Amino acid sequence: MPVYAALLRAVNVGGTGKLAMADLKAVCDGLGFTGAKTYIQSGNVVFRSELSEATVQAKLEQALAAKLGRAPEVLLRSRRQLEDVAAKAERFPDAKPNFLLITFLPEPPPADALDRLVAPDEEEVRIDGREIYIHYVNGSGRSRLKLPALKPGTARNLNTVRKLAEMAAAMEAGLD
């Protein structure tokens, strides 16, 4: 049975979209997803489902809309996709894992996305498929980076991506 990692956009960030992770797990359980496990308070959950990716996404978004009164966007990735994202982060050998943020997008950004990049703090940015990697040299909290292509996505630091990939691998191996 496929394992999915769901990354929720705009949940528990800056006082908006409050959702307890126990409630997120309960939503997943209620949808019939198996083994749902959340990770940190930023809207991450790993689970199994026999349903297609599109169906899982639609059902989860609908259930969250009913729970929250609005539908947060849900971005799904498989274990292999998460492992691939983490492996590609090796292109930033000098980046501390918590200073390297990966923004997950629903679709690849336009080819000219980096043309509108403003990176006054010398952030290093790379696009690969549906992900945008940003090494925030001075940390993301002080950054003045502007990149419109980030808007539809949700970001996780490399530590979180690695942990989600590890959780998905354990679930696939039946070690959960």
C-alpha positions as CSV (number, residue, x, y, z in Angstrom):
1,M,0.0,0.0,0.0
2,P,1.5,3.4,-1.0
3,V,2.9,5.7,1.7
4,Y,2.3,9.4,1.4
5,A,3.7,12.4,3.2
6,A,1.2,15.3,3.3
7,L,2.6,18.7,3.8
8,L,-0.1,21.3,4.7
9,R,0.3,24.9,3.5
10,A,-0.3,27.8,5.9
11,V,-1.1,25.7,9.0
12,N,0.2,26.8,12.4
13,V,2.3,29.6,10.9
14,G,2.1,33.1,12.3
15,G,-1.1,32.5,14.2
16,T,-3.1,31.4,11.2
17,G,-4.7,28.1,10.4
18,K,-4.5,26.6,13.9
19,L,-4.6,22.8,13.7
20,A,-3.5,20.5,16.4
21,M,-1.5,17.6,15.1
22,A,-3.8,15.2,17.1
23,D,-6.7,16.6,15.1
24,L,-4.7,16.2,11.8
25,K,-4.1,12.5,12.7
26,A,-7.8,12.1,13.6
27,V,-8.8,13.5,10.2
28,C,-6.5,11.0,8.5
29,D,-7.8,8.2,10.5
30,G,-11.4,9.2,9.8
31,L,-10.6,9.1,6.0
32,G,-9.4,5.5,6.4
33,F,-5.7,6.3,5.9
34,T,-3.7,3.8,7.9
35,G,-0.8,4.4,10.4
36,A,-1.1,8.2,10.3
37,K,1.8,9.8,12.2
38,T,2.4,13.6,12.5
39,Y,5.7,15.3,12.8
40,I,6.2,18.7,14.5
41,Q,3.5,21.3,14.7
42,S,3.8,22.6,11.1
43,G,1.3,20.3,9.3
44,N,3.2,17.2,8.4
45,V,1.6,13.7,8.4
46,V,2.7,10.4,7.0
47,F,0.2,7.6,6.3
48,R,-0.7,4.7,4.0
49,S,-3.6,4.7,1.5
50,E,-4.6,2.5,-1.4
51,L,-6.2,5.6,-3.0
52,S,-4.5,7.5,-5.8
53,E,-2.5,10.6,-5.0
54,A,-5.2,12.9,-6.5
55,T,-8.0,11.2,-4.5
56,V,-6.0,11.3,-1.3
57,Q,-5.3,15.0,-1.8
58,A,-8.9,15.9,-2.6
59,K,-10.3,13.9,0.3
60,L,-7.8,15.4,2.8
61,E,-8.4,18.9,1.6
62,Q,-12.2,18.4,1.8
63,A,-12.0,17.0,5.3
64,L,-9.6,19.8,6.5
65,A,-12.0,22.4,5.0
66,A,-14.8,20.9,7.0
67,K,-12.6,21.0,10.2
68,L,-11.1,24.4,9.7
69,G,-13.7,26.3,7.8
70,R,-11.2,26.7,4.9
71,A,-9.1,24.2,2.9
72,P,-5.4,24.4,3.4
73,E,-3.5,23.3,0.4
74,V,-2.1,19.8,0.7
75,L,1.1,18.8,-1.1
76,L,1.8,15.1,-1.3
77,R,5.1,13.4,-1.8
78,S,6.1,9.7,-1.7
79,R,9.0,8.3,0.3
80,R,11.2,8.2,-2.9
81,Q,10.3,11.7,-3.8
82,L,11.3,12.9,-0.3
83,E,14.5,11.0,-0.4
84,D,15.3,12.4,-3.8
85,V,14.7,16.0,-2.5
86,A,17.0,15.3,0.5
87,A,19.7,13.9,-1.8
88,K,19.5,16.9,-4.1
89,A,20.2,19.1,-1.0
90,E,23.8,17.8,-1.2
91,R,24.3,20.5,-3.9
92,F,24.5,22.9,-0.9
93,P,27.5,21.3,1.0
94,D,28.1,24.3,3.2
95,A,24.5,24.8,4.3
96,K,23.4,24.0,7.8
97,P,20.3,21.8,7.4
98,N,18.1,24.3,9.3
99,F,19.3,27.1,6.9
100,L,18.3,25.1,3.8
101,L,14.6,25.4,3.1
102,I,12.9,23.4,0.4
103,T,9.6,24.8,-0.9
104,F,7.3,22.1,-2.2
105,L,5.0,23.3,-5.0
106,P,1.9,21.8,-6.5
107,E,3.5,22.1,-10.0
108,P,6.9,23.1,-11.4
109,P,7.3,26.9,-11.4
110,P,7.5,28.7,-14.7
111,A,10.9,28.5,-16.6
112,D,11.5,32.2,-15.9
113,A,10.8,32.0,-12.2
114,L,14.3,33.0,-11.1
115,D,14.1,36.1,-13.3
116,R,12.0,37.8,-10.6
117,L,14.4,36.7,-7.8
118,V,15.5,39.4,-5.3
119,A,18.2,38.0,-3.0
120,P,19.9,40.9,-1.3
121,D,21.4,38.7,1.4
122,E,23.1,36.4,-1.1
123,E,20.7,33.5,-0.7
124,E,21.4,30.7,-3.0
125,V,18.4,29.4,-4.9
126,R,17.9,26.4,-7.2
127,I,14.8,25.0,-8.8
128,D,14.4,21.3,-9.5
129,G,11.0,20.0,-10.6
130,R,8.3,20.9,-8.1
131,E,10.8,22.1,-5.5
132,I,12.7,25.3,-4.9
133,Y,15.8,25.0,-2.7
134,I,17.0,28.1,-0.8
135,H,20.1,28.3,1.3
136,Y,19.5,31.2,3.6
137,V,23.1,32.2,4.5
138,N,22.0,34.3,7.4
139,G,18.8,32.4,8.3
140,S,15.4,32.8,6.9
141,G,14.0,35.0,9.7
142,R,16.1,38.0,8.6
143,S,16.0,37.4,4.9
144,R,14.7,39.9,2.5
145,L,14.4,37.4,-0.3
146,K,11.6,37.8,-2.7
147,L,10.5,35.2,-5.2
148,P,6.9,35.1,-6.4
149,A,7.2,31.5,-7.4
150,L,7.3,30.5,-3.7
151,K,3.7,31.7,-3.1
152,P,1.8,28.5,-3.9
153,G,4.2,26.3,-1.9
154,T,5.0,25.3,1.6
155,A,8.6,25.2,2.9
156,R,10.3,22.7,5.2
157,N,13.9,22.7,6.3
158,L,16.2,19.9,5.4
159,N,16.0,18.3,8.8
160,T,12.3,18.0,8.5
161,V,12.5,16.6,5.0
162,R,14.9,14.0,6.1
163,K,12.8,13.0,9.1
164,L,9.6,12.7,6.9
165,A,11.6,10.5,4.5
166,E,12.8,8.4,7.4
167,M,9.2,8.0,8.7
168,A,7.9,7.1,5.3
169,A,10.7,4.5,4.8
170,A,9.9,2.9,8.2
171,M,6.2,2.8,7.4
172,E,6.9,1.1,4.0
173,A,9.2,-1.4,5.7
174,G,6.5,-2.1,8.3
175,L,8.7,-0.8,11.1
176,D,6.3,1.8,12.2
